[in-house]
């Protein structure tokens, strides 16, 4: 049975469109093909560069039976029946309790029988890793332009003959963030005006952690390194605030580990300055959480670890942002504590 994974490659192009499609056999089981598809952007048409990886595989019987029955409009059922059946979408019955599928609909991955899901999930991961590795090696070998992670999913398919293709249900990882808009009521606007009057600009560490959040989806390793830069920058700036005239010395000396700054140095300086906060030193769960991420940061920085989970990284970014707001509150900005969002600090 043949399987095809298709990506579009944003921000990359071929030198000559008339040479498309272009094909390369990687080995006896895998073929890469570059091709172009037309897209519509408003009143203008454009072309996207796409790439297929076609793999010849021998799936387990349960997988092949599942795919072939779905082609006929039937979903194989577990015993007991898989959760989510009957399945409705937009008010329509898409899959009934007998496994009948409404024509022209793709069954969600979660509804597949248990015996099919692990193999298909692993196949898609392997195909994605191989295709990504090939594009990155090609970009490196040719010094071609392109974003760090230019891939966008187009589709995942199966075929008996590599000519007629059918959809394979797949999992999509979606990151959803609730955007926070401006509060433009008079008292909120006035509060910001008070900051300007007091020459209180947004600290640089906050700019860095926003940058890390912006990169989390497309460049998680870079986002991790920038998140720690934000934390270290914020901690050193806070020490400089507590030790007047120490800015030059702090700029020239290496920083102690962030765990030491948060657990020993800053709490001791707070005690001498009469600053009280319930959040520092960190509670034991938060301290262990930070230590875990320090290890990951070091592994990424030294090339030992090459992947970072995006959703876990977002929680770290919230964690670091909270620490920066806690430090703001310790410097007299009491409003900052209303912005704590991570599980370690939010009430």
N, C-alpha and C positions, 0 to 999 in steps of 0.2 A: 504494500500500500504506500502511496506517495503522500507526503505532507508538505505544505508550502506556507512559509511565514513571509509576510510582505511588510516592509517598512517604507515610509517616505523619509527622505534625508534632507532636512531643512538646512538652508545656508550652504549647500554644496552643489556643484554642477559638473558636467562633463565638458571637455574642450570642444567637442564636435557632436552636435545633436544627431547628425546623419549617421553616426556610428552606432546608434542605439537601435535595437537592443544589443547588449554585449554580454556574453556568457563565459563563465570560467568553471571548469570542473575541479572541485577541491580534492575529492577522492572518489572512490567507487560508489559512495552513497549520497554525496552532497554536491549540488550545483548552485552557483550564484549567478543571477541574471540582473543586469541593470536595464531599466526601461524608463520611459517618460510618460506621464499622464497629464492630460489637460484639466485645468481647474478654472473656475470662474470667480473672479474677484471684482464684484460690482459689475460694471459694464465692460470690463477687460478680461480677456482670457490669459492664462499663464500656464507654465509647465512645472510640474514637480518631478524631481528625480526620485525614482523608486528602486528598490532592490528586493529581489526574491531569494530565499533559500529554499530549494526543493530537496527534500530528503526522502530516501527510500528506507522504509522501516517495516518490520514485521511486528505488528501490535499484538497484544494478548487477545484471545478470542472475545472476551467481554468487551474490549474496546472496539474491535472491528464490527461486532454485532450491534453495538450501540450506535455507531456512526451509520451503518447501512440501514438500520431500522428508522433512524431519524430522517434519512433520505426519503423513506416511504411515508413519513408523517407519523411515526410511532415512537414514543419514548419508552425504553425498557424500564421496568419498575423493580424496585427493591422490595423485600419482604422483611420487616414492615415497610410500608410505602414511604418514600423519601419525603422529608419535610418540604413544605411549600406547594404541595399539590392539593387540590387543583390550583393552577397558576393563572392569575389575572393581570392584565396590564392595560391601563387606560380605560377601564370598565369592560374590556373584552376578555372572554375566556380563551386563554392561549393554549393551555394544556389541561385536559380534564383528568379526572381521577383514574381513568383507564389508560392514560398515556397518549391519547389522540392529540396531535399537534395541529393548531390552526395553520392553514397553508401560508407559505411565505414568511413564517416567523422562525427566528433562531431561538432555541431553548437556552435559557441562562445556564451557565456552567454549574451553578450550585444544584441544579435539578438532575444532573446526570447521575446514573447509578454509581454506587460507591466503588465498584470494581473498575470503573473507567476513569475516574477523576485523577488518581495518583499518577497513572502512566501518562495521560495527556498533559498534566501539569508539568511533569518532568521533561517530556518531549519538547514542549514550548520553551521551557527554560534553556534546555540544551541548544535548541535552534537559535534562540535569541543570543545566547552567549557566543556561539560560533559566528553568527552573522555580524555581531558587534565587533568581535575580534578581527574579522576580516576587513571591515571598513576602517577600523583604527589602524591596522597594519598598512593598509593601502594609503591612508592619509599620511602616515609617517614616512612610508617608502617614497612617496611622490611629493612630500612637503606641500600637500594640498590644503587649501583653505577649508574652514569648517568649524562649527561650534564644538564644544567639548562633548555634549551629548545631543547629536542632531536628529535622533531617531523618533519617529512617530508611528504608532501602530496603524496599519491599514487593514490587515486581515490575516486569519489563520484558516487554512483550508486542507481538505483531503481529496484524494482521487484514486481510482483503480487503474487509470491509464495515463495519468499526468497530462491529460487533455481537458477533460471535463472536471471542474472543481466544485466542491461542496463545502459549505461553512462548517468549521469546527467551533463549538461553543468555547469561549475562553474567558478567563478572569481578567478584569480590568482593575488596576490599582488607582483609586481616585483619592486625591488629597483635597479636602474641603476646609476652607478657612472662612470663618465669619468675619467679614470686613467690619472695621470700626470707623464710622464716619466722624466728622467734626461736629462738636456740640457748639452751635452758634447762638445760644441764648445769651442775653446781655451779661449775666454774671460770669459765664464761661469765657466770653471774649475779654472781659475786664481782667480776669485772672491771668490770662496770657499777657495782657498789656502790663500787668504788674511785674511779670518776669522780665519783660524787656526793660522796664524802668529800673529794675535792680541789676541790669547787665547779666542776667542769668540765661545764657544760651544753652542749647541742648549739648550735653557732654559728648565728646568724640566717641566714647565707648558705646553710646546708644546708636550713633550712626553706623558703627561697625556691626552691631548685632542685627540691625535692620538689613545691612548688606548680606549677612549670613543667611537671614530668612529669605531674602530674594533669590539666593543661589541654591537653597536647599533642594529644590526639585531637580535642577539640571546639572549641578556640580556639588554633590553632597560632601565630597572630600574637602574641597576648597571651603565650603560652608563650615565644616567642622573646624578647620584651622582658623578661620576668621572668627568663629564664635569664641574660641579660646583667646585669640588676640583681643577681642572685645572685653572678655573677663579680666585678662591681665592688665589691659590699659585702664579699665575702671578701677581695679584694686590699687594700682600704683597712683592714680590720680587722687584716690581717697586718702591714701597714706600721705601724699604731698599736702592735702588739705589739713590733715591732722598734725603734721610736722611742718610748720611754716618754714620756708627757706630751704627745704630739702629737695626742691625740684631738680637742680643740677646734679646732685648726688644720685638721686633715683634714676635719672636719665642715663648715667654712666655705669651704674652697677647692675649686675644681673638680678632679675627678680627671684625671690624665694618661690618655692612651689605654691600654687594657688591654695592648696589645702593648708599650708602653713600660714599664709596671709589671712585666710578666713578663720582658721581655728585658733591661732595664737597671736599673731602680730596685731591685727586690727582690733580684736576684742580687748587686748591689753591697752592699746591706745585709746579705745573708747572709754575704758574704765578710768584712765587718767584724765580724760576730757569731760567726764561726767555724762557721756552719751549712753543711753539705755535703749536696747532693742531686743525683742524676744527672738529674733531670727538669727542672731550671731552670738557665739559660734554656731555653726550649723548643727542641727540635730543629727543623730547617728544615721538615720536612713538617707538624709540628704548628703551627708559626708561620704557614705559608701557609694551613692549614686554618682557624685562628682569624681571620686577616685576611679570608678569604672570608666568614665569618659576620658579621664586623663590618660589612662592606659590606651584606650582606642586612639586618642589624638597622637600619642607617641608612636603607636604602630603605623598609623597612616603617614606621619611625618618621616618615618624611617623606611617606608616602603614595605613593611611587613604585612600590613592589612591593606587590601585594595578596594574593599566595598564598605559602604556605610548605609544603613537602613534609613530611608528618608523620613518615615514617620517617627522613629525613635529620635532622630536628629531634631525634628521639630519640637519635641518635648525638651530636649537639652537647650534649644534656643530660648524657649519660654523660661526655663530654669535660670539661664544666664541673664535674661532680661529682668527677671524678678530680682536677682541679686543686685543688678545695677539700680533698680528702683528703690530697693532697700537702702543702698548707700546714699541715694538722693535724699531719702527720708531722714537719714542720720545727719545730713547736712542742712536740715531745716525745711525740706520740701515735704511736709506731712502728706500732701495730696498724693504722693507717689505710691503709698501703700494701697491705694484703691485700684491700682493697676496690676497687682500680683495675679498671675494666671496659672502657674504650674501647680501640679498636685502636691508639691512639697511645701508651698507657701500659701496658696490661696485658701481662704477660710471656707 
